[in-house]
Amino acid sequence: MAYLKKSPWLLHYDASSCNGCDIEVLACLTPLYDVERFGIINTGNPKHADVFVITGGVNEMNREVVKNIYEQMPDPKVVVAVGICAATGGVFRECYNIAGGVDEVIPVDVYVPGCAARPESIIDGIVKALGILEEKRAKMKGQEGSA
């Protein structure tokens, strides 16, 4: 993992999951897994977030909410889809109101598989997302210098 100049803030949103992945995301914040050792801070404000962690499949009622949250986040930003429902719609894929995975609505950078995804997998996905975030920051900085 690259050295980060700023503690990354993450925003967690439950699109429409069974809460299995949500419980595992919250387990990452407990002392047993301690995701804060990477300097990660959990926030409720998309305007402060660098990493968007989303669980559950996107349905017709929250499609605009997911887009709105994503658009409120400052660039650069990274999206982590946690669980099979966030990746493909999972067992709910054939339901009348499920649009599918998160990538049907917004671009996704990292997929964390599982039903429910284990905290170790979620932390690994977030660490990968931090590497992507640093790449995006470096690219933005390079574009600003050439402009």
C-alpha positions as protocol buffer text, in pm:
chain_id: "A"
residue {
  index: 1
  type: MET
  ca { x: 0 y: 0 z: 0 }
}
residue {
  index: 2
  type: ALA
  ca { x: 128 y: 344 z: -90 }
}
residue {
  index: 3
  type: TYR
  ca { x: 196 y: 610 z: 167 }
}
residue {
  index: 4
  type: LEU
  ca { x: -112 y: 829 z: 204 }
}
residue {
  index: 5
  type: LYS
  ca { x: -82 y: 1201 z: 270 }
}
residue {
  index: 6
  type: LYS
  ca { x: -436 y: 1223 z: 406 }
}
residue {
  index: 7
  type: SER
  ca { x: -651 y: 982 z: 600 }
}
residue {
  index: 8
  type: PRO
  ca { x: -908 y: 840 z: 359 }
}
residue {
  index: 9
  type: TRP
  ca { x: -1267 y: 884 z: 464 }
}
residue {
  index: 10
  type: LEU
  ca { x: -1522 y: 626 z: 363 }
}
residue {
  index: 11
  type: LEU
  ca { x: -1896 y: 646 z: 326 }
}
residue {
  index: 12
  type: HIS
  ca { x: -2102 y: 329 z: 364 }
}
residue {
  index: 13
  type: TYR
  ca { x: -2444 y: 302 z: 197 }
}
residue {
  index: 14
  type: ASP
  ca { x: -2683 y: 6 z: 207 }
}
residue {
  index: 15
  type: ALA
  ca { x: -2858 y: 0 z: -130 }
}
residue {
  index: 16
  type: SER
  ca { x: -3096 y: -286 z: -51 }
}
residue {
  index: 17
  type: SER
  ca { x: -2912 y: -573 z: 109 }
}
residue {
  index: 18
  type: CYS
  ca { x: -3021 y: -834 z: 361 }
}
residue {
  index: 19
  type: ASN
  ca { x: -2788 y: -660 z: 612 }
}
residue {
  index: 20
  type: GLY
  ca { x: -2539 y: -950 z: 612 }
}
residue {
  index: 21
  type: CYS
  ca { x: -2273 y: -744 z: 436 }
}
residue {
  index: 22
  type: ASP
  ca { x: -2360 y: -437 z: 643 }
}
residue {
  index: 23
  type: ILE
  ca { x: -2288 y: -624 z: 964 }
}
residue {
  index: 24
  type: GLU
  ca { x: -1955 y: -736 z: 819 }
}
residue {
  index: 25
  type: VAL
  ca { x: -1868 y: -378 z: 717 }
}
residue {
  index: 26
  type: LEU
  ca { x: -1941 y: -266 z: 1072 }
}
residue {
  index: 27
  type: ALA
  ca { x: -1730 y: -555 z: 1204 }
}
residue {
  index: 28
  type: CYS
  ca { x: -1435 y: -399 z: 1017 }
}
residue {
  index: 29
  type: LEU
  ca { x: -1462 y: -100 z: 1250 }
}
residue {
  index: 30
  type: THR
  ca { x: -1442 y: -310 z: 1568 }
}
residue {
  index: 31
  type: PRO
  ca { x: -1113 y: -362 z: 1757 }
}
residue {
  index: 32
  type: LEU
  ca { x: -1086 y: -719 z: 1625 }
}
residue {
  index: 33
  type: TYR
  ca { x: -1037 y: -607 z: 1262 }
}
residue {
  index: 34
  type: ASP
  ca { x: -962 y: -235 z: 1322 }
}
residue {
  index: 35
  type: VAL
  ca { x: -971 y: -83 z: 973 }
}
residue {
  index: 36
  type: GLU
  ca { x: -875 y: 245 z: 1137 }
}
residue {
  index: 37
  type: ARG
  ca { x: -518 y: 117 z: 1158 }
}
residue {
  index: 38
  type: PHE
  ca { x: -493 y: 219 z: 793 }
}
residue {
  index: 39
  type: GLY
  ca { x: -600 y: 572 z: 887 }
}
residue {
  index: 40
  type: ILE
  ca { x: -951 y: 518 z: 753 }
}
residue {
  index: 41
  type: ILE
  ca { x: -1228 y: 728 z: 903 }
}
residue {
  index: 42
  type: ASN
  ca { x: -1598 y: 646 z: 861 }
}
residue {
  index: 43
  type: THR
  ca { x: -1810 y: 949 z: 771 }
}
residue {
  index: 44
  type: GLY
  ca { x: -2176 y: 1010 z: 700 }
}
residue {
  index: 45
  type: ASN
  ca { x: -2116 y: 1305 z: 468 }
}
residue {
  index: 46
  type: PRO
  ca { x: -2048 y: 1234 z: 100 }
}
residue {
  index: 47
  type: LYS
  ca { x: -1877 y: 1572 z: 61 }
}
residue {
  index: 48
  type: HIS
  ca { x: -1600 y: 1450 z: 293 }
}
residue {
  index: 49
  type: ALA
  ca { x: -1570 y: 1094 z: 159 }
}
residue {
  index: 50
  type: ASP
  ca { x: -1297 y: 951 z: -64 }
}
residue {
  index: 51
  type: VAL
  ca { x: -1421 y: 591 z: -74 }
}
residue {
  index: 52
  type: PHE
  ca { x: -1784 y: 493 z: -138 }
}
residue {
  index: 53
  type: VAL
  ca { x: -1856 y: 148 z: 11 }
}
residue {
  index: 54
  type: ILE
  ca { x: -2190 y: 18 z: -108 }
}
residue {
  index: 55
  type: THR
  ca { x: -2371 y: -304 z: -20 }
}
residue {
  index: 56
  type: GLY
  ca { x: -2679 y: -459 z: -179 }
}
residue {
  index: 57
  type: GLY
  ca { x: -2825 y: -447 z: -525 }
}
residue {
  index: 58
  type: VAL
  ca { x: -2954 y: -122 z: -667 }
}
residue {
  index: 59
  type: ASN
  ca { x: -3332 y: -104 z: -693 }
}
residue {
  index: 60
  type: GLU
  ca { x: -3556 y: 146 z: -868 }
}
residue {
  index: 61
  type: MET
  ca { x: -3623 y: 341 z: -548 }
}
residue {
  index: 62
  type: ASN
  ca { x: -3260 y: 407 z: -462 }
}
residue {
  index: 63
  type: ARG
  ca { x: -3107 y: 439 z: -810 }
}
residue {
  index: 64
  type: GLU
  ca { x: -3120 y: 821 z: -796 }
}
residue {
  index: 65
  type: VAL
  ca { x: -2999 y: 824 z: -435 }
}
residue {
  index: 66
  type: VAL
  ca { x: -2688 y: 624 z: -529 }
}
residue {
  index: 67
  type: LYS
  ca { x: -2618 y: 857 z: -824 }
}
residue {
  index: 68
  type: ASN
  ca { x: -2673 y: 1164 z: -606 }
}
residue {
  index: 69
  type: ILE
  ca { x: -2435 y: 1042 z: -334 }
}
residue {
  index: 70
  type: TYR
  ca { x: -2172 y: 955 z: -596 }
}
residue {
  index: 71
  type: GLU
  ca { x: -2200 y: 1296 z: -761 }
}
residue {
  index: 72
  type: GLN
  ca { x: -2168 y: 1476 z: -424 }
}
residue {
  index: 73
  type: MET
  ca { x: -1834 y: 1309 z: -352 }
}
residue {
  index: 74
  type: PRO
  ca { x: -1529 y: 1515 z: -450 }
}
residue {
  index: 75
  type: ASP
  ca { x: -1286 y: 1386 z: -711 }
}
residue {
  index: 76
  type: PRO
  ca { x: -1088 y: 1168 z: -696 }
}
residue {
  index: 77
  type: LYS
  ca { x: -1319 y: 904 z: -554 }
}
residue {
  index: 78
  type: VAL
  ca { x: -1328 y: 526 z: -546 }
}
residue {
  index: 79
  type: VAL
  ca { x: -1630 y: 295 z: -531 }
}
residue {
  index: 80
  type: VAL
  ca { x: -1615 y: -44 z: -355 }
}
residue {
  index: 81
  type: ALA
  ca { x: -1904 y: -285 z: -419 }
}
residue {
  index: 82
  type: VAL
  ca { x: -1926 y: -524 z: -121 }
}
residue {
  index: 83
  type: GLY
  ca { x: -2097 y: -860 z: -164 }
}
residue {
  index: 84
  type: ILE
  ca { x: -2248 y: -1049 z: -453 }
}
residue {
  index: 85
  type: CYS
  ca { x: -2565 y: -836 z: -445 }
}
residue {
  index: 86
  type: ALA
  ca { x: -2366 y: -518 z: -502 }
}
residue {
  index: 87
  type: ALA
  ca { x: -2170 y: -690 z: -778 }
}
residue {
  index: 88
  type: THR
  ca { x: -2454 y: -852 z: -975 }
}
residue {
  index: 89
  type: GLY
  ca { x: -2782 y: -821 z: -785 }
}
residue {
  index: 90
  type: GLY
  ca { x: -2720 y: -1160 z: -624 }
}
residue {
  index: 91
  type: VAL
  ca { x: -3018 y: -1374 z: -530 }
}
residue {
  index: 92
  type: PHE
  ca { x: -3245 y: -1072 z: -583 }
}
residue {
  index: 93
  type: ARG
  ca { x: -3134 y: -1019 z: -946 }
}
residue {
  index: 94
  type: GLU
  ca { x: -3458 y: -1153 z: -1095 }
}
residue {
  index: 95
  type: CYS
  ca { x: -3682 y: -940 z: -871 }
}
residue {
  index: 96
  type: TYR
  ca { x: -3899 y: -691 z: -1056 }
}
residue {
  index: 97
  type: ASN
  ca { x: -3750 y: -383 z: -892 }
}
residue {
  index: 98
  type: ILE
  ca { x: -3377 y: -473 z: -887 }
}
residue {
  index: 99
  type: ALA
  ca { x: -3171 y: -293 z: -1151 }
}
residue {
  index: 100
  type: GLY
  ca { x: -2874 y: -521 z: -1082 }
}
residue {
  index: 101
  type: GLY
  ca { x: -2534 y: -450 z: -937 }
}
residue {
  index: 102
  type: VAL
  ca { x: -2399 y: -109 z: -848 }
}
residue {
  index: 103
  type: ASP
  ca { x: -2215 y: -88 z: -1181 }
}
residue {
  index: 104
  type: GLU
  ca { x: -2550 y: -50 z: -1355 }
}
residue {
  index: 105
  type: VAL
  ca { x: -2572 y: 299 z: -1201 }
}
residue {
  index: 106
  type: ILE
  ca { x: -2220 y: 424 z: -1118 }
}
residue {
  index: 107
  type: PRO
  ca { x: -1867 y: 309 z: -1207 }
}
residue {
  index: 108
  type: VAL
  ca { x: -1718 y: 57 z: -964 }
}
residue {
  index: 109
  type: ASP
  ca { x: -1343 y: 33 z: -897 }
}
residue {
  index: 110
  type: VAL
  ca { x: -1323 y: -267 z: -662 }
}
residue {
  index: 111
  type: TYR
  ca { x: -1553 y: -568 z: -619 }
}
residue {
  index: 112
  type: VAL
  ca { x: -1549 y: -763 z: -291 }
}
residue {
  index: 113
  type: PRO
  ca { x: -1712 y: -1103 z: -348 }
}
residue {
  index: 114
  type: GLY
  ca { x: -1904 y: -1302 z: -90 }
}
residue {
  index: 115
  type: CYS
  ca { x: -2242 y: -1360 z: 65 }
}
residue {
  index: 116
  type: ALA
  ca { x: -2189 y: -1218 z: 316 }
}
residue {
  index: 117
  type: ALA
  ca { x: -1843 y: -1079 z: 244 }
}
residue {
  index: 118
  type: ARG
  ca { x: -1598 y: -1150 z: 526 }
}
residue {
  index: 119
  type: PRO
  ca { x: -1435 y: -856 z: 708 }
}
residue {
  index: 120
  type: GLU
  ca { x: -1091 y: -969 z: 590 }
}
residue {
  index: 121
  type: SER
  ca { x: -1210 y: -952 z: 228 }
}
residue {
  index: 122
  type: ILE
  ca { x: -1369 y: -612 z: 283 }
}
residue {
  index: 123
  type: ILE
  ca { x: -1049 y: -473 z: 435 }
}
residue {
  index: 124
  type: ASP
  ca { x: -847 y: -617 z: 146 }
}
residue {
  index: 125
  type: GLY
  ca { x: -1086 y: -453 z: -102 }
}
residue {
  index: 126
  type: ILE
  ca { x: -1063 y: -118 z: 77 }
}
residue {
  index: 127
  type: VAL
  ca { x: -682 y: -135 z: 82 }
}
residue {
  index: 128
  type: LYS
  ca { x: -689 y: -203 z: -294 }
}
residue {
  index: 129
  type: ALA
  ca { x: -924 y: 91 z: -333 }
}
residue {
  index: 130
  type: LEU
  ca { x: -675 y: 313 z: -149 }
}
residue {
  index: 131
  type: GLY
  ca { x: -408 y: 221 z: -405 }
}
residue {
  index: 132
  type: ILE
  ca { x: -648 y: 314 z: -686 }
}
residue {
  index: 133
  type: LEU
  ca { x: -733 y: 638 z: -505 }
}
residue {
  index: 134
  type: GLU
  ca { x: -364 y: 733 z: -489 }
}
residue {
  index: 135
  type: GLU
  ca { x: -327 y: 657 z: -862 }
}
residue {
  index: 136
  type: LYS
  ca { x: -624 y: 881 z: -938 }
}
residue {
  index: 137
  type: ARG
  ca { x: -481 y: 1158 z: -718 }
}
residue {
  index: 138
  type: ALA
  ca { x: -144 y: 1136 z: -894 }
}
residue {
  index: 139
  type: LYS
  ca { x: -315 y: 1147 z: -1234 }
}
residue {
  index: 140
  type: MET
  ca { x: -520 y: 1453 z: -1133 }
}
residue {
  index: 141
  type: LYS
  ca { x: -210 y: 1624 z: -997 }
}
residue {
  index: 142
  type: GLY
  ca { x: -26 y: 1552 z: -1323 }
}
residue {
  index: 143
  type: GLN
  ca { x: -313 y: 1700 z: -1525 }
}
residue {
  index: 144
  type: GLU
  ca { x: -317 y: 2014 z: -1311 }
}
residue {
  index: 145
  type: GLY
  ca { x: 58 y: 2062 z: -1363 }
}
residue {
  index: 146
  type: SER
  ca { x: 27 y: 2035 z: -1742 }
}
residue {
  index: 147
  type: ALA
  ca { x: -268 y: 2272 z: -1766 }
}
